[in-house]
Amino acid sequence: MTFPRPAAAPVLTSDRLVLRPLRPDDLDASHALWCEESVYRFISGKPSNRQDCWFRLLNFVGMWSMMGFGYWAVEHRETGDYVGEVGFADFKRALSVDIEGHPEMGWILSPRFFGQGLGHEAVSCALRWAQETLPFDEVFCIIAPENHASARLAQRTGFVQQSEPVVFNEAPTLFFRRPLDRNTQS
């Protein structure tokens, strides 16, 4: 699919957050985030080292020029604190369902900000951008079955869990779809 692709993430704002392009100086904050057990537990099962975080940031940034979507750093508007990362990617995952070339949404949030509605706010902000910008009919996300909080967030932001889990890394994984209806509010 061909459409105008931004070279970098646009800056988005919500009531309490700024979603902004990732920068090299985000490495330490991202590394600290990916060393939090509540962040990596359902994603990789182990903390990320600094190099892994650097490669992840490069991947997230590069996605913008290659795919026309990618990830943002999520920053608290008042404090400037690094809240997390949210966005869309095409990871070319080996799933039992083919979503290659389509945006897969993902999010992580620092446990310091759990329970404040900031995950919902960040995901909703990114989804509004996707509805206004992306030429796709839907987006997807995959979630470990044990990650109940993330599954609730997906459902609260309009994702619908599909009846059959997909297989990812040889394990059943919850698969969600969300239409990008231009008339739907997140």
N, C-alpha and C positions, 0 to 999 in steps of 0.2 A: 504494500500500500504506500503510495507516495502522497505526502502532504508536507507543508512547511515545517521544518524542524528547527526549534530554537537551539542556539549554540550553548546556552546555559539555562538553568532553571529560572523561571520568572520568580519574582518576590510576591508572595501572597500574604495577606493578613487576615486575622480573625479578631475577635474581641480581646483575647489574651495572648495570642501567638503571632509570630512571624515565621513563615516558611520561606527559607532563603536558600540560595545556592550553597552547596558545601564548599568549604575552602580548605587549603592545606593546614591552616592553624586549628581546624576542628579535629585533627588527629588525636590529640590527647584526650579530649572530651569523649570522642567516639570510642576510643580504646577503653576508657574508664567505664563507659556504658556497656560495652560488650564483655566486660569482666564481671558484670553483675549476674549472679546466678539466676535471678528471676527473669533476666533478659535472654540468656543463652539456653536455659534449661530445655525449652521446647523447640529450639531452632537447631542448634548443633550439639547440645549436650555437654559442651565444654567451653571455657572462656576463649576468646580470640586473642592471639598475641598482637603486638603492635604492627607487625608486617601484614598480618591478615586484615587488620583494620585499614591500613593504608591501601591495600589492594581493593578492599570493599569500597572505600571512598572514591578511588579512581574509577571503579566500575560504575558506581552510582552517577558520577559526573559524566563519564563517557557515554552513558546511556542516552543522555540528552541529544548529542549530535548524531548518534547512530540510529536512535529509535524515535526521537521527538518527545520522549518522556523519560523520567528518571526519578531520583530521590531528592528530597529537600532535607536540610537541617531544620529542626524545629526548635525555635528559640522563644523564651518567655519575653513578652513585650516589655514588661516593667523592669525585670531584673537582668535580662540578657542571658539568663541561664540556658544551657544546652539541655533541652527537654528530651529530645530523641531524634528519630529519623523516620520519615514517612515518604511514600511515593509509589512509583510504578516501575516495573522492569520486565524484561524478557530474558529470563535466566537460561533459556534453552534446556529446561529441566526434562529429565527422563520420567515422565508421568504416564500413567495408563490412559490418560486423555490428552489429546493434542491441543495445546494452547499456544504453541510457538508463533511468534510474531504479534501476539496480543498482549495487552498490559495486564500484568499480575501485580496486584496491590500488596504492599507490606507495610508494617509499622512496628517500631519498638519505642518504648518510653522508659525513661529513668524511673526506677521505683520510688524516687523522691517525689514524683508527681502522680503516683497512683491514687485513684479515688477522687480526683479533682475534676474529672470530665475533660481533661486536656487531650486524651487520646481521641475521644469522640470529636472534639473540636478540630484537631489536626486532620483526622481522616475525612471529616465532612468538608473541610476547606479544600483538601486535595481533590476530593470527588467533584466539588463544584467546578474546579478548574478543568477536570477531565470532561465533564458534561459540556462545558463551553468550548473546549478546544480539540479534544481528540476525535478522530473520525471513526471510532469504533462503536459498535452497538452495546458492548458489555465489557466489564472487567472481571477478573477472577481473583481469588485468593485461596491459599491452602493453609490449613491450621492443624497442628497436632491435636489429636482427639482429647488429650489431657489438658489442653490450654483453654479452659472454660471462659476465662476473662476475655481472651482474644475472640473466641467464637461469639460471645455476647456482643462485643463491640462490632464485629462484622454484621451481625443481624440488626443491631440498632442503627447501622448506617446503610441499610437497604440490601445487604448481601443475603442471598437465599442459599441455605445449605442444600446440596444435591443429595438425593436419597442414597446413592451409593458412594462410599469413599473411594478415592483414587489411591493408587499405590505409588509411594515416593520413598526412595531409599529402602525398598523392600518392606515397607510398613504401610498399613492403612492410614490414610490422611484425609481429613475432612476437606471437601471441595465446595467452594462457594462461588456463585455467579451473582453479578449485579448489573442490571441494565443501565445504560447511560441514556436514560430518557431525558431529553432536553427540557421537559416540563416538570421533572421531579426535583424537589428540594431535598438536600441531605439533612 
